[in-house]
Amino acid sequence: MFRNTYDSDNTVFSPQGRLHQVEYALEAVKQGSAAVGLRSKTHSILLALKRSSGELASYQQKMYRIDDHVGIAIAGLTSDARVLSNFMRQQAMSSKMVFNRPAPVNRLVSAIADKAQVNTQEYGRRPYGVGFLVIGLDQSGPHLYEFSPSGNSYEYYAMSIGARSQSAKTYLEKHYESFADCSLEELITHGLHALRETLQQDKALNVNNTSIGILGPASVHETGIAPSGPFRILEGDTIQPFLDTMIPKDAPAPAAAPAATDEDVQMQE
């Protein structure tokens, strides 16, 4: 059986039980520039790598504010992200008008997951070619969710999506146990180190290609932010103090203790 016999319609399963159109949408997310999310007991943060189509073009927007307590970072098709982010804003506004309260974060994520899932089972539609990292802050504390074009959503301590995101995941898996007790500055430093792992060898993070989204109390490097800490996006020169906290990638490792010689062993005996 040839693959292209079953990949023209998202409602037809292949003999292996796969929906190829959904897999293509997931591949579109993998082709997007990387985004990293982390959370501690007090903060949720997003870090994203912005791309530019050329020297004369501006950098692509990678983060969107949904509400004071919710923000997203995207990987994939920006046009699809704009449609879904507008839908999330409508859901958040509806919750405020009808129930007079901020929308629960898990309910917003479930709403876009349900919306995306419909496109995987109805004829004549295509899956959304974008993935989200969603951070939120509610009565139960900070949250971090991943939304997938397949309609799946999961909550994480730390997560990365986009191109070469596996390198960032490897870093996060090594350090995630310490994230819960980190300060905001330490959490951002970890996020920058993880995001750096997704770069090509000749590239580096700078104030032009990096975005930072923060939920929680303000950092000492921020000015004019309310103590409650609504979602805000830091770009440009405002992120330079955070970039300065990074440890250089080529920093020498701590010197190992010299190996014991035969004479040392004999003296110990």
Backbone bond lengths (Angstrom), bond angles and torsions (degrees), N, CA, C in turn:
res aa  C-N    CA-C-N  psi(-1)  N-CA   C-N-CA  omega(-1)  CA-C   N-CA-C  phi
1 M - - - 1.459 - - 1.527 109.96 -
2 F 1.310 116.20 130.73 1.447 119.96 -179.18 1.519 110.35 -88.39
3 R 1.352 115.94 144.21 1.452 121.34 -178.24 1.526 111.59 -59.99
4 N 1.355 116.57 -42.32 1.465 118.49 -174.19 1.525 112.93 -72.44
5 T 1.318 118.04 -0.59 1.463 120.29 173.30 1.525 110.69 -74.78
6 Y 1.339 116.66 -23.49 1.460 120.97 -172.09 1.524 113.69 -121.22
7 D 1.326 117.85 2.96 1.466 117.27 -174.05 1.523 113.45 -100.85
8 S 1.327 118.97 9.65 1.457 120.62 -179.28 1.523 112.98 -92.01
9 D 1.317 117.52 -6.44 1.463 120.92 -176.44 1.519 108.45 -142.81
10 N 1.322 116.78 131.72 1.463 119.35 -177.38 1.527 113.24 -82.43
11 T 1.320 118.38 1.95 1.466 120.11 178.84 1.528 112.61 -104.82
12 V 1.318 117.21 2.31 1.468 121.16 -177.16 1.528 109.32 -110.21
13 F 1.331 115.89 122.47 1.455 120.56 177.08 1.528 110.18 -79.86
14 S 1.328 115.70 144.19 1.456 120.35 172.11 1.531 108.37 -79.05
15 P 1.332 117.86 166.95 1.477 119.17 178.26 1.526 112.98 -58.67
16 Q 1.334 117.48 -21.74 1.458 121.13 177.52 1.528 112.79 -86.33
17 G 1.338 116.77 2.63 1.461 120.17 179.63 1.510 113.93 79.26
18 R 1.323 118.33 28.14 1.458 122.18 -177.32 1.522 110.99 -113.47
19 L 1.330 115.44 148.99 1.465 122.43 172.00 1.527 107.19 -106.47
20 H 1.330 115.65 103.26 1.456 119.23 -171.69 1.522 112.15 -67.13
21 Q 1.322 118.55 -33.50 1.459 119.86 179.15 1.524 111.43 -63.25
22 V 1.324 117.19 -35.71 1.465 120.64 176.90 1.524 109.90 -67.88
23 E 1.322 116.32 -38.93 1.460 119.54 178.38 1.519 111.30 -65.75
24 Y 1.320 117.46 -35.05 1.463 120.54 176.84 1.538 110.39 -65.34
25 A 1.331 116.37 -38.11 1.465 119.61 177.67 1.526 110.67 -64.92
26 L 1.332 116.33 -40.19 1.463 119.88 176.85 1.531 110.72 -63.89
27 E 1.330 115.98 -34.01 1.456 119.68 177.97 1.525 110.97 -68.50
28 A 1.335 117.32 -33.25 1.462 120.38 176.90 1.527 110.84 -62.33
29 V 1.331 116.66 -35.44 1.467 120.44 176.94 1.529 109.84 -66.10
30 K 1.341 116.53 -40.58 1.461 120.06 -179.64 1.525 112.47 -66.05
31 Q 1.333 117.33 -23.60 1.455 120.74 179.96 1.526 112.63 -83.41
32 G 1.332 117.03 -15.44 1.459 120.41 -179.72 1.515 111.78 -74.31
33 S 1.332 116.63 159.80 1.464 119.88 178.41 1.520 109.78 -66.62
34 A 1.313 116.13 154.20 1.462 122.27 -167.59 1.524 112.56 -72.95
35 A 1.324 114.69 151.19 1.461 123.25 172.05 1.525 107.98 -138.16
36 V 1.330 116.53 142.91 1.459 122.85 -177.07 1.520 108.35 -127.64
37 G 1.326 116.33 139.55 1.465 121.95 176.34 1.517 110.55 -129.47
38 L 1.336 116.60 142.05 1.453 122.74 177.52 1.519 109.01 -142.03
39 R 1.340 115.79 157.56 1.462 118.74 174.61 1.526 110.21 -143.77
40 S 1.328 114.49 149.92 1.458 122.09 174.94 1.529 107.42 -122.39
41 K 1.316 117.06 -165.30 1.466 120.23 178.88 1.525 111.75 -72.40
42 T 1.329 117.21 -20.70 1.464 120.72 -174.25 1.530 113.73 -120.11
43 H 1.324 118.25 -19.94 1.463 121.22 -173.13 1.526 111.56 -134.79
44 S 1.320 115.08 153.39 1.463 123.15 164.22 1.520 106.76 -125.84
45 I 1.335 116.97 135.83 1.459 119.63 -177.71 1.525 110.36 -134.39
46 L 1.326 115.01 154.84 1.462 123.74 173.51 1.511 108.86 -126.55
47 L 1.315 115.93 143.06 1.462 122.02 173.75 1.517 107.59 -133.16
48 A 1.310 117.30 135.56 1.463 120.40 -174.94 1.519 110.20 -138.95
49 L 1.314 114.30 148.02 1.460 122.51 178.14 1.522 108.71 -99.85
50 K 1.332 116.07 118.19 1.459 120.95 -178.25 1.522 110.32 -89.31
51 R 1.339 115.52 142.60 1.458 121.75 177.29 1.517 110.15 -109.47
52 S 1.316 114.54 154.96 1.455 121.32 173.52 1.521 108.23 -126.44
53 S 1.322 116.65 136.54 1.466 120.45 -177.51 1.526 112.51 -75.79
54 G 1.332 117.24 -10.46 1.454 120.66 179.47 1.512 110.74 179.21
55 E 1.316 116.26 172.40 1.461 120.21 -177.41 1.529 111.96 -65.45
56 L 1.338 116.83 -25.81 1.465 120.14 -178.04 1.525 112.77 -91.77
57 A 1.342 117.06 -3.74 1.463 120.70 -175.16 1.526 110.80 -101.60
58 S 1.323 115.73 154.69 1.460 120.85 175.48 1.526 109.07 -78.54
59 Y 1.324 115.72 167.80 1.455 120.52 179.92 1.525 110.13 -82.60
60 Q 1.329 115.10 145.92 1.464 121.95 -176.76 1.527 110.73 -69.54
61 Q 1.325 115.97 138.21 1.468 119.68 175.39 1.518 109.84 -72.59
62 K 1.326 116.33 130.40 1.460 121.14 -175.59 1.521 113.30 -115.23
63 M 1.318 118.49 -10.99 1.466 121.44 -177.86 1.514 110.08 -130.06
64 Y 1.331 114.72 146.87 1.462 121.71 179.43 1.526 108.93 -134.38
65 R 1.311 115.04 138.65 1.462 120.45 174.47 1.520 108.52 -87.96
66 I 1.319 116.64 125.28 1.458 121.58 178.36 1.523 110.72 -94.66
67 D 1.327 116.39 -45.89 1.464 123.27 178.63 1.524 107.07 -156.07
68 D 1.329 116.72 178.62 1.460 119.33 178.60 1.520 111.64 -59.45
69 H 1.331 117.55 -27.68 1.469 120.49 -174.07 1.524 113.14 -111.48
70 V 1.338 118.42 7.36 1.468 121.41 -177.83 1.530 109.87 -140.70
71 G 1.336 116.01 136.71 1.460 121.73 173.41 1.519 109.70 -145.03
72 I 1.340 116.47 159.00 1.462 120.37 -177.12 1.521 110.47 -133.47
73 A 1.337 115.16 152.78 1.462 123.27 167.60 1.519 106.87 -121.00
74 I 1.323 117.27 144.89 1.465 121.44 -171.33 1.523 110.75 -118.42
75 A 1.337 114.61 156.96 1.471 122.31 169.32 1.520 106.38 -145.29
76 G 1.322 116.82 121.69 1.461 120.64 -178.06 1.517 111.27 130.45
77 L 1.335 115.86 -144.36 1.468 121.36 -176.23 1.525 110.33 -78.87
78 T 1.332 116.28 119.45 1.463 120.53 -177.56 1.523 111.71 -64.67
79 S 1.326 118.00 -34.84 1.470 120.39 -179.19 1.527 111.27 -64.51
80 D 1.335 117.26 -40.36 1.465 119.86 176.10 1.526 110.77 -66.68
81 A 1.330 116.25 -36.52 1.464 120.11 179.20 1.522 110.85 -63.47
82 R 1.325 116.88 -37.36 1.460 120.62 -179.60 1.528 110.87 -64.37
83 V 1.336 116.65 -40.15 1.465 120.58 179.52 1.532 110.34 -65.31
84 L 1.326 116.87 -46.61 1.462 120.20 -177.36 1.525 111.88 -70.11
85 S 1.346 117.33 -35.66 1.462 119.17 178.88 1.531 110.70 -67.36
86 N 1.332 117.00 -36.69 1.470 119.33 175.42 1.526 111.33 -64.21
87 F 1.334 116.29 -38.07 1.463 120.16 176.79 1.528 110.84 -63.39
88 M 1.333 116.82 -41.33 1.465 119.81 178.44 1.532 111.12 -64.54
89 R 1.328 117.16 -38.08 1.462 120.30 177.68 1.531 110.69 -63.72
90 Q 1.323 116.36 -40.05 1.466 119.29 177.78 1.526 111.47 -62.61
91 Q 1.334 116.60 -40.66 1.460 120.35 178.30 1.526 111.18 -65.01
92 A 1.325 116.74 -40.78 1.461 120.50 179.10 1.529 111.35 -66.59
93 M 1.332 116.28 -40.74 1.464 120.21 178.26 1.520 111.29 -66.70
94 S 1.332 116.41 -39.19 1.460 120.46 178.86 1.523 111.53 -61.75
95 S 1.339 116.51 -39.64 1.461 119.94 179.29 1.525 111.15 -63.77
96 K 1.321 116.63 -38.87 1.461 119.74 179.70 1.526 111.45 -68.21
97 M 1.338 116.68 -39.33 1.464 119.94 -176.56 1.527 112.02 -75.63
98 V 1.331 116.99 -38.68 1.458 120.69 -174.80 1.526 111.91 -85.79
99 F 1.339 116.18 -44.43 1.463 120.28 -174.61 1.527 113.79 -107.47
100 N 1.344 116.74 -5.53 1.466 121.71 179.98 1.527 111.83 56.96
101 R 1.315 116.10 42.82 1.472 121.53 178.26 1.530 108.74 -153.66
102 P 1.331 116.78 155.58 1.475 118.80 174.88 1.528 110.06 -64.73
103 A 1.308 116.03 145.74 1.467 120.49 179.97 1.524 110.44 -68.54
104 P 1.346 118.83 133.63 1.470 120.25 174.28 1.525 110.35 -58.58
105 V 1.320 115.96 139.58 1.465 120.91 -173.73 1.527 110.66 -62.64
106 N 1.339 116.60 -43.88 1.474 118.64 -177.64 1.522 111.71 -64.74
107 R 1.330 117.13 -27.68 1.464 119.57 178.99 1.530 111.05 -73.74
108 L 1.325 117.23 -36.20 1.467 119.76 176.32 1.530 110.64 -64.81
109 V 1.329 116.53 -42.40 1.464 120.12 -179.96 1.525 109.97 -66.12
110 S 1.332 116.81 -41.60 1.465 119.72 178.18 1.519 111.44 -63.08
111 A 1.339 117.20 -34.41 1.469 120.83 -178.54 1.536 111.00 -65.65
112 I 1.343 118.06 -45.11 1.463 118.42 179.79 1.532 110.78 -73.80
113 A 1.340 117.47 -29.54 1.468 119.46 176.39 1.531 110.26 -65.32
114 D 1.342 116.91 -41.12 1.463 120.15 177.20 1.528 110.88 -65.10
115 K 1.329 116.01 -39.82 1.473 120.02 179.62 1.523 110.89 -64.05
116 A 1.347 116.54 -40.85 1.462 120.03 179.98 1.523 111.39 -70.91
117 Q 1.322 117.40 -34.78 1.461 119.99 -177.34 1.517 111.75 -65.67
118 V 1.331 117.76 -33.65 1.462 121.22 179.38 1.526 110.54 -57.94
119 N 1.339 116.13 -36.54 1.469 120.11 -179.00 1.520 113.01 -72.44
120 T 1.318 118.70 -8.62 1.458 120.81 176.74 1.524 112.33 -94.96
121 Q 1.323 118.62 -1.81 1.468 119.67 -177.00 1.520 113.82 -131.38
122 E 1.338 118.85 -7.53 1.454 121.07 179.84 1.529 110.00 -103.53
123 Y 1.308 116.02 135.48 1.462 121.95 -179.33 1.528 110.31 -66.01
124 G 1.321 116.13 143.90 1.458 120.78 175.43 1.511 114.18 86.71
125 R 1.319 118.06 4.79 1.458 120.93 176.90 1.522 109.19 -119.53
126 R 1.314 115.33 165.93 1.459 119.63 174.38 1.522 108.66 -126.00
127 P 1.334 117.90 153.29 1.471 119.69 176.53 1.527 111.00 -65.16
128 Y 1.321 115.91 152.64 1.463 119.90 174.14 1.528 108.70 -69.50
129 G 1.320 116.42 133.57 1.461 120.60 -177.12 1.512 112.90 -94.64
130 V 1.332 117.22 47.92 1.460 120.71 -177.78 1.523 109.47 -147.72
131 G 1.323 115.49 144.55 1.459 121.98 174.40 1.519 109.56 -117.05
132 F 1.329 116.42 150.45 1.471 122.25 -178.97 1.518 110.45 -119.59
133 L 1.322 115.68 147.37 1.459 122.55 155.87 1.516 106.13 -108.41
134 V 1.316 116.76 122.49 1.466 122.77 -174.99 1.521 108.68 -113.47
135 I 1.336 117.10 125.03 1.459 120.52 173.29 1.520 108.55 -112.13
136 G 1.324 115.70 147.09 1.445 120.60 -179.46 1.517 110.78 -151.66
137 L 1.327 115.36 161.46 1.455 122.23 179.58 1.519 107.59 -137.26
138 D 1.345 116.66 118.82 1.454 120.41 178.80 1.525 109.44 -138.44
139 Q 1.331 116.98 -163.62 1.462 120.43 -174.53 1.526 112.77 -62.59
140 S 1.321 117.50 -25.56 1.467 120.59 -179.64 1.519 112.63 -90.09
141 G 1.337 117.95 1.08 1.458 121.08 176.53 1.518 112.78 110.62
142 P 1.356 116.36 -169.03 1.470 121.07 -179.47 1.528 111.07 -72.50
143 H 1.332 115.47 150.34 1.465 121.28 179.59 1.528 109.60 -137.07
144 L 1.329 114.98 154.26 1.461 122.57 173.53 1.520 108.01 -140.02
145 Y 1.332 116.49 123.08 1.465 122.11 -179.67 1.522 109.52 -123.80
146 E 1.329 115.06 152.12 1.463 121.05 168.38 1.521 108.40 -112.84
147 F 1.325 116.19 133.30 1.462 122.46 174.78 1.518 108.76 -111.99
148 S 1.336 116.23 135.14 1.461 122.27 -176.43 1.524 110.00 -118.00
149 P 1.353 119.03 149.50 1.467 121.40 178.33 1.524 113.81 -59.91
150 S 1.316 117.50 -19.81 1.462 120.38 178.80 1.524 112.26 -73.93
151 G 1.341 117.43 -9.36 1.460 120.97 -177.23 1.515 113.27 97.82
152 N 1.322 117.49 1.50 1.465 121.19 177.36 1.518 110.70 -85.04
153 S 1.313 116.12 149.49 1.461 121.43 173.34 1.523 108.27 -145.35
154 Y 1.338 115.65 141.14 1.452 121.89 -178.71 1.521 109.50 -138.43
155 E 1.336 115.75 152.53 1.463 120.43 174.43 1.525 108.71 -99.45
156 Y 1.343 115.74 141.85 1.469 121.12 -174.42 1.528 110.59 -134.52
157 Y 1.346 114.40 158.67 1.466 120.90 165.88 1.523 109.67 -79.00
158 A 1.327 116.63 -37.20 1.457 123.11 178.19 1.521 107.51 -157.11
159 M 1.331 116.50 147.20 1.460 119.51 -175.85 1.520 109.46 -158.04
160 S 1.321 115.66 155.39 1.459 121.99 175.62 1.517 109.17 -139.27
161 I 1.336 117.00 142.56 1.459 122.74 175.80 1.524 108.57 -134.45
162 G 1.332 116.19 161.36 1.450 120.91 177.35 1.516 112.71 106.04
163 A 1.328 115.37 -169.02 1.464 121.55 -176.12 1.522 111.12 -65.47
164 R 1.333 116.11 134.33 1.464 123.85 178.64 1.528 111.91 55.73
165 S 1.327 116.17 31.02 1.468 119.38 -178.09 1.519 112.54 -70.95
166 Q 1.330 118.15 -19.33 1.460 119.93 -179.40 1.525 111.22 -62.80
167 S 1.325 117.42 -34.13 1.466 120.39 177.56 1.524 110.84 -63.93
168 A 1.335 116.46 -40.65 1.457 119.93 177.21 1.529 111.02 -67.23
169 K 1.341 117.35 -39.32 1.473 120.53 178.06 1.520 110.89 -60.79
170 T 1.330 116.82 -39.32 1.462 120.10 179.16 1.528 110.76 -60.18
171 Y 1.334 116.51 -43.07 1.471 119.79 176.98 1.524 110.95 -64.05
172 L 1.335 116.81 -44.44 1.464 120.61 -178.27 1.522 111.58 -63.78
173 E 1.323 116.80 -39.25 1.461 120.26 -179.74 1.524 111.53 -64.54
174 K 1.334 116.84 -30.19 1.458 120.13 179.59 1.523 112.71 -74.37
175 H 1.333 117.02 -27.71 1.460 119.95 -170.17 1.529 114.76 -119.22
176 Y 1.338 118.66 -2.34 1.466 119.29 -169.09 1.525 113.76 -61.94
177 E 1.331 117.98 -26.38 1.464 120.02 -177.29 1.526 112.01 -65.34
178 S 1.329 117.38 -22.69 1.467 120.33 -179.68 1.521 112.70 -90.86
179 F 1.338 118.19 -7.91 1.463 120.57 -173.97 1.532 112.69 -65.92
180 A 1.331 117.70 -34.39 1.467 120.75 -172.79 1.524 112.27 -58.26
181 D 1.330 117.41 -36.21 1.465 121.02 -175.71 1.526 112.51 -101.31
182 C 1.330 118.05 8.72 1.462 120.80 -178.28 1.526 111.18 -74.70
183 S 1.329 115.63 148.89 1.455 120.36 167.89 1.525 108.84 -76.23
184 L 1.326 116.83 171.37 1.470 120.11 -179.41 1.521 110.78 -61.40
185 E 1.344 116.72 -43.19 1.468 119.37 -178.82 1.528 111.08 -62.55
186 E 1.342 117.18 -42.43 1.465 120.60 179.35 1.525 111.04 -66.01
187 L 1.330 116.02 -38.78 1.461 120.29 -179.37 1.531 110.54 -64.80
188 I 1.326 116.88 -42.65 1.459 120.61 178.91 1.527 110.55 -65.49
189 T 1.336 117.03 -38.69 1.467 119.87 178.01 1.522 110.71 -61.34
190 H 1.336 116.92 -43.95 1.465 120.16 176.03 1.527 110.48 -59.85
191 G 1.335 116.67 -43.38 1.455 120.48 -179.63 1.517 112.50 -63.28
192 L 1.330 117.24 -40.07 1.459 120.96 178.27 1.528 110.95 -66.02
193 H 1.330 116.66 -39.05 1.468 119.42 177.65 1.529 110.53 -63.69
194 A 1.347 116.64 -41.21 1.466 120.09 178.64 1.522 110.62 -65.80
195 L 1.340 117.14 -42.63 1.461 120.71 -179.43 1.532 110.72 -65.27
196 R 1.319 116.79 -34.88 1.464 120.87 179.26 1.531 111.70 -62.50
197 E 1.334 116.23 -29.79 1.463 119.97 -179.16 1.535 111.90 -65.17
198 T 1.330 117.99 -21.11 1.464 121.14 -178.00 1.522 112.69 -86.93
199 L 1.317 117.76 -5.50 1.459 121.32 -176.31 1.518 111.64 -79.52
200 Q 1.325 115.66 155.76 1.453 120.84 170.05 1.528 109.03 -71.73
201 Q 1.331 115.64 163.27 1.460 120.40 -172.20 1.524 112.93 -59.54
202 D 1.347 117.18 -35.08 1.454 120.10 -174.62 1.527 113.31 -93.33
203 K 1.332 117.57 9.22 1.463 121.37 -178.19 1.528 110.60 -108.20
204 A 1.329 115.59 161.35 1.463 121.17 177.83 1.521 109.39 -147.77
205 L 1.317 116.88 154.00 1.458 121.25 176.51 1.522 109.76 -73.96
206 N 1.329 116.39 136.83 1.458 120.66 176.07 1.526 109.01 -146.35
207 V 1.330 116.03 -178.86 1.459 120.46 -174.83 1.521 112.27 -69.44
208 N 1.330 117.92 -16.28 1.457 120.80 -178.35 1.523 113.25 -87.85
209 N 1.341 117.73 -34.67 1.471 119.66 -173.24 1.517 113.78 -106.21
210 T 1.325 118.26 11.79 1.460 120.86 -176.71 1.522 110.26 -125.16
211 S 1.328 115.87 136.63 1.465 122.58 173.57 1.520 108.59 -123.88
212 I 1.321 116.36 143.34 1.465 121.85 177.48 1.519 108.44 -127.71
213 G 1.331 116.84 126.45 1.460 122.31 175.15 1.516 109.29 -112.00
214 I 1.335 117.15 134.18 1.469 121.63 -172.57 1.526 110.01 -130.23
215 L 1.327 115.37 137.50 1.457 123.46 169.94 1.517 108.20 -126.70
216 G 1.327 117.29 122.93 1.446 120.97 -179.43 1.511 110.34 134.67
217 P 1.338 117.19 -178.05 1.467 120.80 -179.99 1.516 112.13 -55.59
218 A 1.325 116.47 149.41 1.455 122.20 -173.78 1.522 111.54 -70.65
219 S 1.320 114.82 151.88 1.458 122.00 176.64 1.524 109.89 -83.67
220 V 1.337 116.06 164.37 1.469 120.38 177.37 1.523 110.84 -67.02
221 H 1.356 116.65 -19.16 1.464 120.33 -179.85 1.528 112.35 -87.04
222 E 1.328 117.70 -3.93 1.459 121.34 -179.24 1.524 110.00 -103.62
223 T 1.317 115.66 143.94 1.460 120.71 177.49 1.521 108.91 -127.31
224 G 1.322 116.26 147.12 1.459 121.22 177.70 1.507 114.40 74.87
225 I 1.348 118.19 18.45 1.458 121.50 179.06 1.526 109.26 -99.58
226 A 1.320 117.21 135.12 1.459 121.46 179.21 1.525 110.40 -61.52
227 P 1.358 118.45 146.57 1.469 120.66 -179.39 1.524 113.43 -58.41
228 S 1.346 117.76 -29.57 1.464 120.46 -179.42 1.529 111.86 -69.21
229 G 1.340 116.17 -22.84 1.459 120.02 174.44 1.505 114.95 72.68
230 P 1.358 120.30 65.36 1.463 120.24 174.48 1.524 109.98 -68.04
231 F 1.337 115.95 167.56 1.469 119.52 -179.89 1.520 110.10 -63.76
232 R 1.311 115.88 130.66 1.463 121.03 177.45 1.522 108.67 -140.89
233 I 1.325 114.46 152.02 1.464 122.33 -179.54 1.521 108.27 -112.13
234 L 1.334 115.97 124.20 1.460 121.47 178.89 1.527 108.82 -102.63
235 E 1.321 116.04 128.01 1.457 122.12 178.66 1.519 109.00 -143.73
236 G 1.314 115.45 164.75 1.457 119.64 177.00 1.523 112.38 72.30
237 D 1.336 115.94 -146.20 1.460 121.06 -174.40 1.525 113.14 -65.17
238 T 1.329 118.33 -17.88 1.466 119.95 -177.68 1.526 112.75 -68.67
239 I 1.339 117.05 -18.72 1.464 118.72 -179.80 1.527 112.52 -95.09
240 Q 1.344 118.14 -2.62 1.464 119.64 -178.63 1.528 113.14 -59.59
241 P 1.364 119.58 -40.70 1.472 118.21 177.61 1.522 113.31 -59.18
242 F 1.328 116.88 -32.41 1.470 119.46 178.43 1.528 110.73 -74.60
243 L 1.341 117.14 -39.07 1.465 119.82 177.54 1.524 111.29 -62.79
244 D 1.339 116.74 -31.12 1.461 120.29 -179.50 1.525 112.41 -69.16
245 T 1.335 117.53 -18.03 1.466 119.86 -179.22 1.525 112.52 -83.07
246 M 1.335 117.91 -6.91 1.458 120.43 -177.25 1.528 111.46 -70.92
247 I 1.325 115.07 143.78 1.457 121.32 174.54 1.525 107.69 -84.74
248 P 1.342 118.74 127.98 1.470 119.46 179.99 1.517 112.04 -55.76
249 K 1.316 115.85 142.65 1.462 120.58 -175.88 1.520 111.46 -66.21
250 D 1.336 116.63 -30.05 1.462 119.78 -177.94 1.517 112.33 -96.51
251 A 1.359 116.95 19.08 1.465 119.56 178.13 1.517 109.78 -64.38
252 P 1.340 118.35 139.25 1.465 119.76 -178.45 1.518 111.87 -65.88
253 A 1.319 115.89 140.53 1.460 120.96 177.18 1.524 109.61 -73.68
254 P 1.358 117.91 154.13 1.464 120.91 177.82 1.522 110.68 -56.26
255 A 1.327 115.62 138.12 1.462 120.59 -177.35 1.519 110.00 -65.79
256 A 1.323 116.47 134.41 1.454 121.14 178.78 1.520 109.65 -82.22
257 A 1.323 115.74 154.01 1.457 120.82 178.66 1.522 109.11 -66.32
258 P 1.354 118.58 140.21 1.470 120.34 -179.30 1.522 110.72 -64.66
259 A 1.330 114.75 145.56 1.457 119.58 -179.40 1.524 110.13 -69.06
260 A 1.326 116.18 145.22 1.464 121.52 -179.36 1.524 110.32 -71.73
261 T 1.342 116.54 134.81 1.459 121.36 177.33 1.516 109.97 -88.81
262 D 1.347 115.97 171.68 1.462 120.59 178.76 1.522 111.22 -62.49
263 E 1.365 116.19 -36.00 1.457 119.44 179.85 1.523 110.95 -65.62
264 D 1.359 116.84 -39.46 1.467 120.01 178.14 1.518 110.84 -62.83
265 V 1.317 116.73 -40.17 1.456 120.12 -179.27 1.519 110.66 -64.93
266 Q 1.357 116.46 -41.16 1.456 120.10 -179.88 1.525 111.19 -65.48
267 M 1.350 116.60 -38.52 1.468 120.09 178.35 1.525 111.41 -65.24
268 Q 1.361 116.01 -38.23 1.463 118.71 178.62 1.526 111.36 -66.01
269 E 1.356 115.70 -34.39 1.453 119.68 -179.81 1.541 109.99 -70.71
